[in-house]
Every structure is written in C-alpha cells, then in structure tokens.
Amino acid sequence: MILSVLLFLGAEDAILIAVVVLLLFGGKKLPELMKSMGKGVKTFKDEMNGLEQDLKSPGKSDPPKDKE
C-alpha cells in the first residue's frame, strides 16, 4: 500500500512533504528524527530477516530455557 502511494508521488509532492516536516519539527530536531527513523527501519529489517530464517528452517527450535 505504502509503496503504491510512493510510486505516484511527484517532485512537487516530495518537496511539499519535506517542507511540512521541516516546519513541524524544525531544523534542529530533523537530524535526530531521521536518525531515530533509520534505527527503527534497521531493527524492523533485522527482525524480518530473522523471521524469514526461522520460517525457512522449521526443524530447528529455540534451545530449552533453564528453570531457576
């Protein structure tokens, strides 16, 4: 869904979105916001890759946990 929306965005739309984000968060907060978003995307991708690996190897399971 998001990908299909992004395909229809033109240059004017992207500039308008960038201006609105800049006005909402300000120039000083923008790098911090982008860094946080980047970390979130990286974590999401890592989790998706881990899930994909788990689905590809159904014979393996998590090691048993020690009861304390």
N, C-alpha and C positions, 0 to 999 in steps of 0.2 A: 504494500500500500504506500509506504513512505517513498520507496524507490520510484513508483509510478508518478507520484507527485513531483519528485525531484527532477524527473525527466522533462516535465512540462514547464519548469522554471526558466525564464529567460534572464538575460544580463540585468535588465531593469529590475526584475523581481528580486534577484540576489542582492543588488545594491540597496534596494528599499529595505529588505530584511536586515542587512548589515547596519544600516543607519538606525533602524528601530532598536536593534540590540545595543548599539553604541549609546543611544540616548537613554535606554533603560538602565544599563549597568555602568556607564561612564568609562572613560578611557583607562582609569587606574585599575578597575576591577576586571576588565576584559581579559588580560592575560591570565589572571588567576582562574577565571571562569573556563577559559579554553583548556588550561592545564587539567582542571578537575574533570572536564568532559573527556579529555583524552585518556585519563586514567580509568574512567568508567568504561569507555569503549574497549580499552585493552583488557580489563578484567572480564567484561562480557565475552569477548572473543576467546580468552583463555578458558573460561567456563564452558563455552560452546564446543571448543576443541576437545576438552576433557570428556564432555558428554558424548561426543561423537566417537571417541576412542572406547568409551565404556560400551556403547552400543555395538561396535564392531567386534568386540571380544566378549561374547556372552558367557564363555566358560570360566572366566576369571571373576572372582568376587572379592570384596574387601576382606582384609585379614580380620580374624576374630579379635574383639576388644577384650582386654583384661578386665576382669571384675575386681573392684577393690572394695 
